[in-house]
Amino acid sequence: MKFVMPITDKRLISDVAGYLEEKNERDYVLFMTGLYLGRRISDLLEYRVRDLRGKEYIEIPEQKTGDVVRLAINPNLQKLYRHFLKDKHGYEYVFRRSRGKENKPISRVRAWQILNSAAKAVCYDDSLSCHVMRKTFAYWLYMDSGGDISMVQEILGHEDPNDTRRYIGINQKRKDSAIKGLKF
């Protein structure tokens, strides 16, 4: 299994988001939800309209751990939800399959296919696994918080800060590069 890294280039995030926004609104909202909430794909796909519509926070148990994490919903994401969810019923899955009349979410495989077709369309050489969204959330949260690894660790539910560092790509090579790049 290949170890995926977060997207550290905001232009690439913008390219993928722009492609998905033009192609399919549901897929765009899925990508943005993954980036802004940083939850596992198995959790994202279970969200119902009632879980997100008009909310400032999300509090849903995680499937993997059972922990209930209270997360603020970013105002940019709230705006997307207001538009995307306005004509949907509360019981519907947010990331509902487009084929058929059944109220079922897309599969994890379908989410992976969506992300990889977007990666290919914007000429990104690596695969975009579903977990890249969570890692990208964690990376940018870390960067924008001034390097608050404890906060990121807590939000992700990691036991050890070293796990979180590896998760967001802080490895020896990056540390060496940062040290070598210092100029006084």
HELIX and SHEET records of a PDB file:
HELIX    1   1 LYS A   10  LYS A   23  1                                  14    
HELIX    2   2 GLU A   25  LEU A   37  1                                  13    
HELIX    3   3 ILE A   41  LEU A   44  1                                   4    
HELIX    4   4 VAL A   49  LEU A   52  1                                   4    
HELIX    5   5 PRO A   75  LEU A   85  1                                  11    
HELIX    6   6 ARG A  108  ALA A  121  1                                  14    
HELIX    7   7 HIS A  131  ASP A  144  1                                  14    
HELIX    8   8 ILE A  149  LEU A  156  1                                   8    
HELIX    9   9 PRO A  161  TYR A  167  1                                   7    
HELIX   10  10 GLN A  172  LYS A  180  1                                   9    
SHEET    1   A 2 TYR A  57  PRO A  61  0                                        
SHEET    2   A 2 VAL A  68  ALA A  72 -1                                        
END                                                                             
